[in-house]
Amino acid sequence: MKTSSFKYAIKALQIFIAITLVIGIAIVVHLLYTGRVYSFITAPALMKDNFEIKSGILVLLNLAFLIPLLIGINSLVKTIPYFEKQNYFAPVISKKFKLSSKAFIFSGIAALILQFISPLIENSRVVVGLGMKSLLYLFILVVGFFFGFLAQVFTKARAMEQENDLTI
């Protein structure tokens, strides 16, 4: 796969995640204002027994964890021009990899925690197990650790290249 087509694939993924985020927020806000999910202002007495408001908040939180994922993907896209120019030891690459790592790790951990506490909030029960969503969040977490490792490798490689340039 060419680098330019890879760049377009990453951009398409970014656009898809952004559209999913916007549509999801719009749906939840619509449900809040149409009365299918009661808002805090209109039905504070019903909140104790109202599972719909809890579901709406949980959906918003799930969508909010896509934002760090978008930040991480965007950070990776910004490294592509350096690789196209074969400038592998630019300091920006290790910084962007580190930012992607932090974003992916945060998104993975937060989503795993939310998946664990969602049944507790909605149904007052604890569910422990690994489903497909949990495996996806674990994969995002592993990808985050991988990019953290790559950031360290590129930082050390840049230092070795600078040392090599100074040696005659």
C-alpha positions in Angstrom: 0.0 0.0 0.0 1.4 3.4 -0.9 2.0 6.0 1.7 -0.4 8.4 0.1 -3.2 5.9 0.0 -2.4 5.0 3.6 -2.8 8.7 4.5 -6.2 8.8 2.8 -7.3 5.7 4.7 -6.3 7.3 8.0 -8.1 10.5 7.0 -11.2 8.4 6.1 -11.1 6.7 9.5 -10.8 10.1 11.2 -13.8 11.4 9.4 -15.8 8.3 10.1 -15.1 8.6 13.9 -15.9 12.3 13.9 -19.2 11.7 12.1 -20.0 8.9 14.5 -19.3 11.1 17.4 -21.4 14.0 16.1 -24.3 11.8 15.2 -24.2 10.0 18.5 -24.2 13.2 20.5 -27.1 14.5 18.4 -29.1 11.4 19.0 -28.6 11.5 22.7 -29.4 15.3 22.9 -32.5 14.7 20.8 -33.6 11.9 23.2 -33.0 14.2 26.2 -35.1 17.0 24.7 -38.0 14.9 23.3 -38.8 13.4 26.6 -37.7 9.9 25.9 -34.8 10.4 28.2 -35.8 12.8 30.9 -33.5 15.7 31.6 -32.2 16.8 35.0 -34.4 20.0 34.8 -37.7 18.5 33.8 -37.8 15.4 36.0 -35.5 15.6 39.0 -37.8 13.4 41.1 -37.8 10.7 38.4 -34.0 10.4 38.3 -33.9 7.9 41.1 -35.8 5.3 39.2 -35.1 6.6 35.7 -32.7 4.3 33.8 -33.0 6.2 30.6 -31.1 9.3 31.8 -28.4 7.0 33.0 -28.2 5.3 29.6 -28.0 8.7 27.9 -25.2 9.8 30.1 -23.4 6.5 29.5 -23.7 6.9 25.8 -22.3 10.4 25.9 -19.4 9.2 28.0 -18.7 6.4 25.5 -18.8 8.9 22.7 -16.5 11.3 24.7 -13.9 8.6 24.8 -13.7 8.7 21.0 -12.2 12.2 21.3 -8.8 11.0 22.6 -8.9 8.3 20.0 -9.3 11.0 17.3 -6.4 13.0 18.9 -4.2 9.9 18.7 -5.0 9.1 15.1 -4.6 12.8 14.1 -1.2 12.8 15.8 -0.2 9.7 13.9 -1.3 11.3 10.6 0.9 14.3 11.3 4.0 12.0 11.3 3.3 10.7 7.8 5.0 13.6 5.9 8.3 13.0 7.9 8.3 9.3 6.8 7.5 10.2 3.2 10.6 12.5 3.2 12.6 9.8 4.9 13.3 12.1 7.9 13.0 9.3 10.4 14.9 11.1 13.2 12.9 14.3 13.4 12.1 15.1 17.0 8.5 15.7 16.1 8.0 12.0 15.4 8.8 10.9 18.9 6.6 13.6 20.3 3.7 12.7 18.2 4.1 9.0 19.0 4.2 9.9 22.7 1.0 12.0 22.3 -0.7 9.1 20.5 0.4 6.7 23.1 -1.1 8.8 25.9 -4.3 9.4 24.0 -4.8 5.7 23.2 -3.9 4.6 26.7 -6.3 7.1 28.2 -9.1 6.1 25.8 -8.6 2.4 26.4 -8.5 2.6 30.2 -11.4 5.0 30.4 -13.5 2.9 28.1 -12.7 -0.3 30.1 -13.6 1.3 33.3 -16.8 2.7 31.9 -17.7 -0.7 30.5 -17.1 -2.3 33.9 -19.3 0.3 35.8 -22.0 0.7 33.1 -24.0 -2.4 34.3 -23.4 -1.2 37.9 -25.0 2.2 37.1 -27.8 0.9 34.9 -28.8 -2.3 36.6 -27.1 -2.2 40.0 -25.2 -5.4 39.2 -21.5 -6.2 38.7 -20.6 -7.9 35.4 -17.1 -9.2 35.0 -16.1 -10.7 31.7 -14.3 -10.1 28.4 -16.7 -9.4 25.5 -15.8 -8.1 22.1 -16.0 -4.5 23.2 -13.6 -5.3 26.1 -11.1 -6.9 23.7 -11.3 -3.9 21.4 -10.6 -1.6 24.3 -7.7 -3.8 25.4 -6.4 -3.7 21.8 -6.5 0.1 21.9 -4.6 0.0 25.2 -2.0 -2.3 23.7 -1.6 0.0 20.7 -1.1 2.9 23.1 1.7 1.0 24.9 3.2 0.1 21.5 3.3 3.7 20.4 4.9 4.6 23.8 7.6 2.1 23.1 8.1 3.4 19.6 8.4 6.9 20.9 11.2 5.8 23.2 12.9 3.9 20.3 12.7 6.9 18.0 14.1 9.2 20.8 17.1 6.9 21.4 17.6 6.5 17.6 17.7 10.2 17.2 20.3 10.5 20.0 22.4 7.8 18.4 22.2 9.5 15.0 23.3 12.8 16.5 26.2 11.1 18.3 27.1 9.3 15.1 27.1 12.7 13.2 29.5 14.2 15.7 31.9 11.2 15.5 34.4 11.4 12.6 
